[in-house]
Amino acid sequence: MNQIVQISGSLLVLASFTLSQAGLIDTRSLLYLAANAVGSAILSANALVGHQWGFLLLESAWAAVSLTGMLHVARRKALPSPQIRNLVVKRR
């Protein structure tokens, strides 16, 4: 079971990286960041259980970076587009 968990997490990270290198997804896309975050979180949990501290540090850092990127994407989508902001500013 442990090997299945490791392989699943690894495949998520590797698939997103491979797709980005092939130019099929953007590294700032929600799909890329979510796959990295989930894959790294799975590998982090597995490293924690196995007391693999270096691996835990590495994967936790990747998960944190990916989650931070997801927050930036969410904020960008929540903000109005530059064209709408310009209309609002011009009316004032």
C-alpha positions as CSV (number, residue, x, y, z in Angstrom):
1,M,0.0,0.0,0.0
2,N,2.8,2.4,0.9
3,Q,4.3,1.9,-2.6
4,I,1.0,2.7,-4.3
5,V,0.7,6.0,-2.3
6,Q,4.3,7.0,-3.3
7,I,3.7,6.1,-6.9
8,S,0.4,8.0,-7.0
9,G,1.9,11.2,-5.5
10,S,5.0,10.9,-7.8
11,L,2.8,10.4,-10.9
12,L,0.8,13.6,-10.2
13,V,4.0,15.7,-9.8
14,L,5.7,14.1,-12.9
15,A,2.6,14.3,-15.1
16,S,2.1,18.0,-14.4
17,F,5.8,18.7,-15.1
18,T,5.8,16.6,-18.3
19,L,2.7,18.4,-19.6
20,S,4.2,21.8,-18.8
21,Q,7.5,20.9,-20.6
22,A,5.5,19.7,-23.6
23,G,3.8,23.1,-23.7
24,L,0.4,21.6,-23.0
25,I,-0.3,23.4,-19.7
26,D,1.0,26.6,-18.2
27,T,3.1,26.4,-15.0
28,R,0.8,29.1,-13.6
29,S,-2.4,27.2,-14.3
30,L,-4.6,25.9,-11.6
31,L,-4.3,22.4,-13.0
32,Y,-0.5,22.4,-12.8
33,L,-0.4,23.9,-9.4
34,A,-3.1,21.7,-8.0
35,A,-1.5,18.5,-9.3
36,N,1.8,19.6,-7.8
37,A,0.2,20.5,-4.5
38,V,-1.7,17.3,-4.1
39,G,1.2,15.1,-5.3
40,S,3.7,16.8,-3.0
41,A,1.2,16.7,-0.1
42,I,0.8,12.9,-0.6
43,L,4.6,12.4,-0.7
44,S,5.0,14.7,2.4
45,A,2.6,12.6,4.4
46,N,4.3,9.5,3.3
47,A,7.7,10.9,4.3
48,L,6.4,11.9,7.7
49,V,5.1,8.4,8.4
50,G,8.4,6.9,7.3
51,H,10.5,9.5,9.2
52,Q,12.3,10.6,6.1
53,W,13.1,14.1,7.2
54,G,14.9,15.4,4.1
55,F,12.2,14.1,1.8
56,L,9.6,15.6,4.1
57,L,11.3,19.0,3.9
58,L,11.6,18.8,0.1
59,E,8.0,17.8,-0.6
60,S,6.5,20.1,2.0
61,A,8.3,23.0,0.4
62,W,7.0,22.0,-3.0
63,A,3.5,21.7,-1.6
64,A,3.7,25.1,0.1
65,V,5.0,26.8,-3.1
66,S,2.2,25.2,-5.2
67,L,-0.4,26.3,-2.7
68,T,0.9,29.8,-2.7
69,G,0.7,29.8,-6.5
70,M,-2.9,28.6,-6.3
71,L,-3.7,31.5,-4.0
72,H,-2.2,34.0,-6.5
73,V,-4.3,32.4,-9.3
74,A,-7.4,32.6,-7.2
75,R,-6.8,36.3,-6.4
76,R,-6.1,37.1,-10.0
77,K,-9.4,35.6,-11.0
78,A,-11.3,37.4,-8.3
79,L,-10.0,40.8,-9.5
80,P,-11.7,42.5,-12.4
81,S,-9.9,42.6,-15.7
82,P,-7.8,45.7,-16.5
83,Q,-10.4,46.9,-19.0
84,I,-13.1,46.9,-16.3
85,R,-10.8,48.6,-13.8
86,N,-10.1,51.3,-16.4
87,L,-13.9,51.9,-17.0
88,V,-14.5,52.2,-13.3
89,V,-11.6,54.7,-12.9
90,K,-12.7,56.8,-15.9
91,R,-16.2,57.2,-14.6
92,R,-15.0,58.8,-11.3
